[in-house]
Amino acid sequence: MRHPVLIAASLLLLSHSLSAAGIPDSRRAELLSLLKHDCGSCHGLSLKGGLGPPLTPANLQGKPIDFLTATILYGRTGTPMPPWRPFLSNAEAAWLAERIKEGVQ
């Protein structure tokens, strides 16, 4: 019998791979531009902070991808963080969350 933790980790990795698999390269380029310019307008062009908090790997350590994805999609009530749900799919938001957590700009 396989170890349950290994099975869960494999399924998690597979789900993240599948979410990115459906995003064409041209859309990925658009998402990276959105990250730099739209997110960067509040979080700083280098994502090291501004009106919004830094979006650096160190600052996001311990925050799950699902939490970051939900923040992107639904915003943060009581803060200037808007919901991006009208413009992004779940897979696109998850892909962006992964890039942000990795430090890719």
C-alpha positions in Angstrom: 0.0 0.0 0.0 1.3 3.4 -0.9 1.9 6.1 1.8 -1.2 8.4 2.0 1.0 11.6 2.2 2.8 10.7 -1.0 -0.5 10.1 -2.7 -1.9 13.4 -1.5 1.3 15.3 -2.6 1.2 13.6 -6.0 -2.5 14.6 -6.5 -1.7 18.2 -5.4 1.2 18.4 -7.9 -1.0 16.9 -10.6 -3.8 19.4 -10.0 -1.4 22.4 -10.2 0.1 20.9 -13.4 -3.3 20.5 -14.9 -4.3 24.0 -14.0 -1.4 25.4 -15.9 -1.7 22.9 -18.8 -4.9 24.6 -20.1 -3.4 28.1 -20.3 -1.9 28.9 -23.7 1.5 30.6 -23.8 0.0 33.8 -25.2 -2.3 34.0 -22.2 0.6 33.3 -19.8 2.4 36.3 -21.3 -0.7 38.4 -20.8 -0.9 37.2 -17.2 2.7 38.1 -16.5 2.1 41.5 -17.9 -1.0 41.9 -15.7 1.1 40.8 -12.7 3.8 43.4 -13.5 1.6 46.3 -14.4 -1.7 45.9 -12.6 -0.6 44.1 -9.5 2.6 46.2 -9.5 0.6 49.4 -9.4 -0.2 48.7 -5.8 2.4 46.1 -4.8 5.3 47.9 -6.4 6.7 47.3 -9.9 9.2 44.9 -8.4 6.4 43.5 -6.1 8.5 44.5 -3.1 5.6 46.5 -1.6 3.8 49.8 -2.0 0.2 50.5 -1.2 -0.2 46.7 -0.9 2.2 44.4 0.9 5.3 42.8 -0.7 4.6 39.8 -2.9 7.9 38.2 -2.5 8.6 34.5 -1.7 9.9 35.4 1.7 6.8 37.4 2.5 4.5 34.7 1.2 6.3 31.8 2.9 3.8 29.5 4.6 0.8 30.9 2.6 -0.8 28.1 0.6 -1.4 28.5 -3.1 -5.2 28.1 -2.5 -5.1 31.0 -0.1 -3.3 33.2 -2.6 -5.5 32.1 -5.4 -8.6 33.0 -3.4 -7.1 36.4 -2.6 -6.5 37.1 -6.3 -10.0 36.0 -7.3 -12.1 37.5 -4.5 -9.9 40.3 -3.2 -9.6 41.2 0.5 -12.6 42.9 2.2 -11.6 46.1 4.0 -8.5 46.6 1.9 -7.8 48.1 -1.5 -7.2 44.6 -2.9 -9.9 44.2 -5.6 -11.4 40.9 -6.8 -10.0 39.8 -10.2 -12.6 37.1 -10.7 -14.3 39.0 -13.5 -11.0 38.8 -15.5 -9.4 35.5 -14.5 -10.3 31.9 -14.4 -9.5 29.7 -11.4 -6.6 28.1 -13.3 -5.2 31.5 -14.3 -5.4 32.8 -10.7 -3.7 29.6 -9.5 -1.0 30.0 -12.1 -0.4 33.6 -11.1 -0.3 32.6 -7.4 2.4 29.9 -8.2 4.5 32.5 -10.2 4.2 35.0 -7.4 5.2 32.5 -4.7 8.2 31.4 -6.8 9.3 35.0 -7.3 8.8 35.0 -11.1 8.1 38.4 -12.5 
